[in-house]
Amino acid sequence: MEKLNRRCDLTADEAAAVMAEIMDGKATAAQIGGLLVGLAMKGERPNEIVGLARTMRTHTVKLQETYTGSFDTCGTGGDRSNTFNVSSVAALVLAACGVTVAKHGNRSVSSKCGSADLFEEMGVKIDADPLQVEQCLREAGIAFFFAPKFHPSMRHAAQARKDLGIRTAFNLLGPLTNPAGARRQLVGVSRSEHTELLAHALALLGSERAWVVHGADGLDEISTTGYTKVSECREGVVNTFYLHPDDFGCPQVNLASLKGGDAERNSLIAERVLGGEKSAARDIVLLNASAALLIAGEVSSLKHGFERAAEAIDTGAAKETLHKLTTISRLASHGEQG
């Protein structure tokens, strides 16, 4: 705390040690609040985020097997744009293309509908036990990892975070702490300066390839409303570039056409997209799924990825993937399988 008061950066080891005190329930709410405010005031650095994430990873509920070859589309959330759940629908399309997806997520914080709210509304058993989640991964090619279920030690920081009422370094940790150990990711962030921060953190944490994106209109997705800033982490090297809908052969739209609502509303949008309806919602899902396919190494270009993703929807494969996920998660939760 003394270093933070002087606005000095923490080393990764110092951040990890502080996080261990928090995860073990040894830190008071005031101490946790002081840490988070101190980091926010001086600006978080990659080493600090890495230290926090490493400790959080050691406290994560473990799976029986490792799934480092899996993919995650978890972002930081908090863009307050009230769009529908683009990355969650893109995750289903990605899985339908044959990529194993370990979708990490939580309930809504700043919007009306978080990824957990959406999947629950669509019939998925979101708080399944680890064995059941692994069954979904194996048999449906996608599973939902409900953050509170896999990161129970974070409950020790809940009161401090609630008292602060602001976004902090902890909001950046979700994409860095996938319970399946996914090493390829498409990460959306709500602040432009966080693309490089998280990309460098992912590089230090051993990510194989990831895009950290911040879209036009402040979207924490690759946007169809204008340019998207992308910081790519690939084999330890970080590069930043920009994308435009034209790069995908995709029409540019206004933000209003991407608006969502509560879980019921967003579920309806998702069902329409998965059902093959042509819309601005479909285009932004295809755009994000195509980037994910490129990151996963399944395609060699964004345009090829766009075509593959469209095929997964139009053949009904993406809709069938959702059906498999809902069915297996429900059956597993009643002990009828496995």
Summary of the structure (lengths in Angstrom):
residues: 338
radius of gyration: 19.0
end to end distance: 48.4
largest distance: 59.0
contacts: 1236
relative contact order: 0.16
helix: 52%
strand: 12%
